[in-house]
Structure formats: C-alpha cells, structure tokens
C-alpha cells in the first residue's frame, strides 16, 4: 500500500501491569501493487487491530498482533463469501 497511514487510537499506549503494553491501531491505504498474488485494485483498504507487547529489561520480548483476518481477506479479494438463501418448504 503506497499511502499507508497507521493511526494509533491510544498513542500513550495503555499500560497494564508493569511490563505489558496494549496498542489499538487502524491502518488505511490504497492497494496499488501486487499483494500475495492479487493484482493492484486501486481500492482503499482499512482495517484495525491491536498489538500486545511484553517488555522486560527495557526490551520488547514478545509482540502479539491481532486483527480481523476475514475483513483483511475480503478487502484484498482473497476471500469471496458465497451467499445462499435457504427457503423453508
């Protein structure tokens, strides 16, 4: 994404306990190049998630990232849901 722009919803990062940090973020941009085999669409992409970091000795020792992977896949056209209507007879 050429114009990606992360926004941190809690820039001071919420400190939980002495060595845990939780950061909620939103990433926006435009799909302008091939990504995981999908040709550029020029579409705007936007999704959000959070990082949970554990800090020990002044260093990040783990960083776990969570985001809605299905929403990410839909926006990049990696997943196309099939809609079926079930009609009771």
RANORJO-V681316 format. One record per pair of residues at least 24 apart in sequence whose ideal C-beta (glycine too) atoms are under 10 Angstrom apart, sorted by sequence separation. I is the first residue (numbers start at 1). J is the second residue. D is the distance in whole Angstrom. If there is no record, write none. Layout:
BEGIN
I | J | D
I | J | D
END
This chain:
BEGIN
4 | 28 | 7
5 | 29 | 6
24 | 48 | 7
25 | 49 | 6
47 | 71 | 5
3 | 28 | 8
4 | 29 | 4
24 | 49 | 8
25 | 50 | 7
46 | 71 | 9
47 | 72 | 5
1 | 27 | 8
3 | 29 | 5
4 | 30 | 8
23 | 49 | 9
24 | 50 | 5
25 | 51 | 7
45 | 71 | 10
1 | 28 | 8
2 | 29 | 7
3 | 30 | 5
23 | 50 | 6
24 | 51 | 9
45 | 72 | 8
47 | 74 | 10
1 | 29 | 3
2 | 30 | 6
22 | 50 | 6
23 | 51 | 5
47 | 75 | 7
1 | 30 | 6
2 | 31 | 9
3 | 32 | 8
22 | 51 | 7
23 | 52 | 8
46 | 75 | 8
47 | 76 | 10
1 | 31 | 6
2 | 32 | 5
21 | 51 | 8
22 | 52 | 5
23 | 53 | 7
45 | 75 | 5
1 | 32 | 7
2 | 33 | 7
21 | 52 | 7
22 | 53 | 8
44 | 75 | 9
45 | 76 | 7
1 | 33 | 8
20 | 52 | 7
21 | 53 | 5
43 | 75 | 7
20 | 53 | 7
21 | 54 | 8
43 | 76 | 9
1 | 35 | 8
19 | 53 | 9
20 | 54 | 6
21 | 55 | 6
41 | 75 | 9
43 | 77 | 9
19 | 54 | 6
20 | 55 | 8
41 | 76 | 8
14 | 50 | 10
16 | 52 | 9
19 | 55 | 5
41 | 77 | 7
17 | 54 | 9
18 | 55 | 9
19 | 56 | 6
36 | 73 | 10
2 | 40 | 9
13 | 51 | 9
18 | 56 | 10
19 | 57 | 9
38 | 76 | 6
39 | 77 | 9
1 | 40 | 10
7 | 46 | 10
9 | 48 | 8
21 | 60 | 8
37 | 76 | 10
38 | 77 | 6
10 | 50 | 9
13 | 53 | 8
15 | 55 | 10
23 | 63 | 10
25 | 65 | 9
27 | 67 | 8
36 | 76 | 7
38 | 78 | 6
3 | 44 | 9
4 | 45 | 8
5 | 46 | 10
7 | 48 | 9
9 | 50 | 9
19 | 60 | 10
26 | 67 | 10
35 | 76 | 6
37 | 78 | 9
6 | 48 | 10
19 | 61 | 8
20 | 62 | 10
21 | 63 | 9
22 | 64 | 10
23 | 65 | 10
25 | 67 | 9
35 | 77 | 10
36 | 78 | 7
1 | 44 | 9
8 | 51 | 10
35 | 78 | 9
1 | 45 | 6
31 | 75 | 8
27 | 72 | 9
31 | 76 | 7
31 | 77 | 9
END
